[in-house]
Amino acid sequence: MNRNHELYADSAQARALDRRLSGNDDVHWAEGVTPEQAAENNRAWLAMVRQQEAFRKESSRKAIAAALNKMEAICGTGAAARRAV
């Protein structure tokens, strides 16, 4: 998944550079954005995405642990270990 985000960042930088080199003013959404600004925006965006991924992974781990604990409580000790294999 990280590679997809990096590709998105690379393509945004490429679009900004293409716009700047071609003099194409039709790209109004990026008007006035330099390649350096686009790169910095992309780095910030990637950092945010990575934080969200870390949060989701931690939330997932907690949910799995809670489910395994519940299974242990219902089915007895060792049930979760037998099911996790």
PyMOL commands that set and color helices and strands:
alter all, ss='L'
color gray80, all
select helices_A, chain A and resi 2-22+28-30+35-75+79-84
alter helices_A, ss='H'
color red, helices_A
deselect
rebuild
show_as cartoon
